[in-house]
């Protein structure tokens, strides 16, 4: 992917995103829409996955047919909201390996601190897709990518639903080699770090918490 940021402006993505932003959308509806949009975004982020060929027999004749090459993809959820994007990608790529990164923000230093990390074996040479619906300040996303690189990942992409300009800039500074795919680049962060116009707290909306 040559672009650092790709905004997927497909009408289906934009329509579903509007439904997700609407505060009247139910928890069940929000979850379903997130799964559906994630699949459409995953289509874009996996567009350049390498192919090889294999020999198969169709009912008509033998053919050399395209098939995905290389190690299985690794999908990494940034807890907790990233979990809402797992199922959509796994429906498309059922053989993907799955990892989790948990980070919280230290109230004194305001820096992200790791509380959980579990990644698939040999991240090196796998396509690694980190998922988190909201790229806000970018601090936890950049820290999560640091951890993945320390674990050997060298081909990482970041998939989110909404991005703030501040988060995109932070990621570009920390990880210019990690392309970002999103459904929207929103206007700004507010003073509490929420994306505007945004959709509120993605975790609360998908899990029905407050
Ligand atoms: N995380 C969210 O869930 N929402 C925001 O707007 C920003 C970060």
Boltz pocket constraint, residues with backbone or C-beta under 6 A from the ligand:
constraints:
  - pocket:
      binder: B
      contacts: [[A, 81], [A, 134], [A, 136], [A, 193], [A, 194], [A, 195], [A, 196], [A, 198], [A, 199], [A, 200], [A, 201], [A, 202], [A, 203]]
      max_distance: 6.0
